[in-house]
């Protein structure tokens, strides 16, 4: 009986941990991209990530507008700014927004299937370690945009694969 009670308590505790983890939600705000030149084969997406509790990690992204996507950052090497893939994902911690912005962390869109045109938008799916897939609509700004246009809220929330508010 004692073994059964202990197993039951362990199962109940594990279940509570899973319920707590499922309640943490990643939110995506301020998504935007820049218009690309007609012959450009690469673009980038920028956004801000928040999680309401705990921590998660952005593992990858995908979009039908590009053949592939990569999580990237800018590094200074010998006084020259270079883009490099991020290894192991991008951490997202409660209480601290994670900004993917020009000159920093960002999502590279490689092998663009068509130019990104100002005024258009495209779907982007973010894959998180715990929250699963979160979909967002990314508006395309002008070529030198440094932030999303004011008055355009494309905020999406996700909690697990296929879940969106």
Secondary structure in CASP SS format (residue, H / E / C, confidence):
PFRMAT SS
TARGET T0000
AUTHOR 0000-0000-0000
METHOD secondary structure of the structure
MODEL  1
X C 1.00
X H 1.00
X H 1.00
X H 1.00
X H 1.00
X H 1.00
X H 1.00
X H 1.00
X H 1.00
X H 1.00
X H 1.00
X H 1.00
X H 1.00
X H 1.00
X H 1.00
X H 1.00
X H 1.00
X H 1.00
X H 1.00
X H 1.00
X H 1.00
X H 1.00
X H 1.00
X C 1.00
X C 1.00
X E 1.00
X E 1.00
X E 1.00
X E 1.00
X E 1.00
X E 1.00
X E 1.00
X E 1.00
X E 1.00
X C 1.00
X C 1.00
X C 1.00
X C 1.00
X C 1.00
X C 1.00
X C 1.00
X E 1.00
X E 1.00
X E 1.00
X E 1.00
X E 1.00
X E 1.00
X E 1.00
X E 1.00
X E 1.00
X E 1.00
X C 1.00
X C 1.00
X C 1.00
X E 1.00
X E 1.00
X E 1.00
X E 1.00
X E 1.00
X E 1.00
X E 1.00
X E 1.00
X C 1.00
X C 1.00
X C 1.00
X E 1.00
X E 1.00
X E 1.00
X E 1.00
X E 1.00
X E 1.00
X E 1.00
X E 1.00
X E 1.00
X E 1.00
X E 1.00
X E 1.00
X C 1.00
X C 1.00
X E 1.00
X E 1.00
X E 1.00
X E 1.00
X E 1.00
X E 1.00
X C 1.00
X C 1.00
X C 1.00
X C 1.00
X E 1.00
X E 1.00
X E 1.00
X E 1.00
X C 1.00
X C 1.00
X E 1.00
X C 1.00
X E 1.00
X E 1.00
X E 1.00
X C 1.00
X C 1.00
X C 1.00
X C 1.00
X C 1.00
X E 1.00
X E 1.00
X E 1.00
X E 1.00
X E 1.00
X E 1.00
X E 1.00
X C 1.00
X C 1.00
X C 1.00
X C 1.00
X C 1.00
X C 1.00
X C 1.00
X C 1.00
X E 1.00
X E 1.00
X E 1.00
X E 1.00
X E 1.00
X E 1.00
X E 1.00
X E 1.00
X C 1.00
X C 1.00
X C 1.00
X E 1.00
X E 1.00
X E 1.00
X E 1.00
X E 1.00
X E 1.00
X E 1.00
X E 1.00
X E 1.00
X E 1.00
X C 1.00
X C 1.00
X C 1.00
X C 1.00
X C 1.00
X C 1.00
X C 1.00
X C 1.00
X C 1.00
X C 1.00
X C 1.00
X C 1.00
X C 1.00
X C 1.00
X E 1.00
X E 1.00
X E 1.00
X C 1.00
X C 1.00
X C 1.00
X C 1.00
X C 1.00
X C 1.00
X C 1.00
END
